[in-house]
Amino acid sequence: MNQLEKEIVMDLYHVLEKRDNKSIQLLDIMDVLLQVDKRLDNEKYPERIINKLTQYIRITASTGKIKFTSEEEKLTIQLSVIGQKAGLNGSYMADFSDKSQFYKLGQQVPCHHN
């Protein structure tokens, strides 16, 4: 059971959801958090998807110049610690900036535009 991972993912989602001004990048991170939450129920190696998630969050936050609050940062660090258990296999040949990696083949990927 991946309950701890799901709890942290959704805690981060709910904290981000409370923000008044949501940039495209923040909305993308929130979309990916929901996708990861759905996928965790069936993940044999949850640390792999959590690793991809934390890499995605870092890159997307950097691109969007998103500054995390201390609470958001704490949750992101907790996820990073879980993701580190994936080791090198979790990051092999991955494009961490690609949101579609969190969606199933053929599933619609939400796109936020100005």
C-alpha positions as CSV (number, residue, x, y, z in Angstrom):
1,M,0.0,0.0,0.0
2,N,1.3,3.4,-0.9
3,Q,-0.7,5.4,1.6
4,L,2.1,7.6,2.9
5,E,3.1,8.6,-0.6
6,K,-0.5,9.4,-1.5
7,E,-1.0,11.4,1.7
8,I,2.1,13.6,1.0
9,V,1.1,14.0,-2.7
10,M,-2.4,15.2,-1.8
11,D,-1.2,17.4,1.1
12,L,1.0,19.2,-1.4
13,Y,-1.8,19.4,-3.9
14,H,-4.2,20.9,-1.3
15,V,-1.6,23.5,-0.1
16,L,-0.9,24.6,-3.7
17,E,-4.6,24.7,-4.4
18,K,-5.0,27.4,-1.7
19,R,-2.8,29.9,-3.7
20,D,-4.7,32.8,-5.1
21,N,-2.6,33.3,-8.2
22,K,-1.9,30.1,-10.1
23,S,0.5,30.3,-12.9
24,I,0.4,27.8,-15.8
25,Q,3.4,26.0,-14.3
26,L,1.7,25.7,-10.9
27,L,-1.5,24.3,-12.6
28,D,0.7,21.8,-14.4
29,I,2.3,20.7,-11.1
30,M,-1.2,20.3,-9.6
31,D,-2.4,18.3,-12.6
32,V,0.6,16.0,-12.2
33,L,0.1,15.6,-8.5
34,L,-3.5,14.4,-9.2
35,Q,-2.2,11.9,-11.8
36,V,0.4,10.5,-9.5
37,D,-2.2,10.1,-6.8
38,K,-4.3,8.0,-9.1
39,R,-1.4,5.9,-10.3
40,L,0.0,5.2,-6.9
41,D,-2.7,2.6,-6.1
42,N,-1.3,0.4,-8.8
43,E,2.4,1.1,-8.7
44,K,4.7,-1.8,-7.8
45,Y,7.6,0.6,-7.2
46,P,6.0,3.9,-6.0
47,E,9.4,5.4,-5.4
48,R,10.0,5.5,-9.2
49,I,7.0,7.7,-10.0
50,I,7.7,9.8,-6.9
51,N,11.2,10.3,-8.2
52,K,9.9,11.5,-11.6
53,L,7.3,13.7,-9.8
54,T,9.9,15.5,-7.7
55,Q,12.2,16.0,-10.7
56,Y,9.2,17.4,-12.6
57,I,8.2,19.7,-9.7
58,R,11.7,21.1,-9.4
59,I,12.1,21.7,-13.2
60,T,8.6,23.2,-13.6
61,A,9.0,25.4,-10.5
62,S,12.3,26.6,-11.8
63,T,11.0,27.4,-15.3
64,G,8.0,29.2,-13.8
65,K,10.0,30.9,-11.1
66,I,7.7,29.4,-8.5
67,K,8.8,30.1,-4.9
68,F,7.6,27.5,-2.5
69,T,6.4,28.3,1.0
70,S,8.1,26.5,3.9
71,E,5.2,24.1,4.1
72,E,5.3,23.4,0.3
73,E,9.0,22.9,0.4
74,K,8.8,20.5,3.4
75,L,6.3,18.3,1.5
76,T,8.4,18.4,-1.7
77,I,11.5,17.4,0.4
78,Q,9.5,14.5,1.9
79,L,8.7,13.3,-1.6
80,S,12.3,13.7,-2.7
81,V,13.4,11.4,0.1
82,I,10.9,8.7,-1.0
83,G,12.0,9.2,-4.6
84,Q,15.7,8.8,-3.8
85,K,15.0,5.1,-3.0
86,A,14.4,4.6,-6.8
87,G,18.2,5.1,-7.3
88,L,19.5,5.6,-10.8
89,N,16.8,3.3,-12.4
90,G,14.1,5.9,-11.7
91,S,15.8,8.5,-13.8
92,Y,17.0,6.5,-16.8
93,M,16.2,8.2,-20.1
94,A,13.5,10.4,-18.6
95,D,12.6,13.9,-19.8
96,F,11.5,15.3,-16.5
97,S,9.9,18.4,-18.0
98,D,7.4,16.3,-20.0
99,K,4.1,16.3,-18.2
100,S,2.7,13.5,-20.4
101,Q,4.9,10.9,-18.6
102,F,2.4,10.9,-15.8
103,Y,-0.5,10.0,-18.0
104,K,-1.5,6.7,-19.5
105,L,-1.1,6.1,-23.2
106,G,-4.0,7.7,-25.0
107,Q,-5.1,9.7,-22.0
108,Q,-5.8,13.4,-22.6
109,V,-3.1,15.6,-21.0
110,P,-4.5,19.0,-19.8
111,C,-2.8,22.0,-21.3
112,H,-2.9,25.4,-19.6
113,H,-2.4,28.4,-21.9
114,N,-2.7,32.1,-21.4
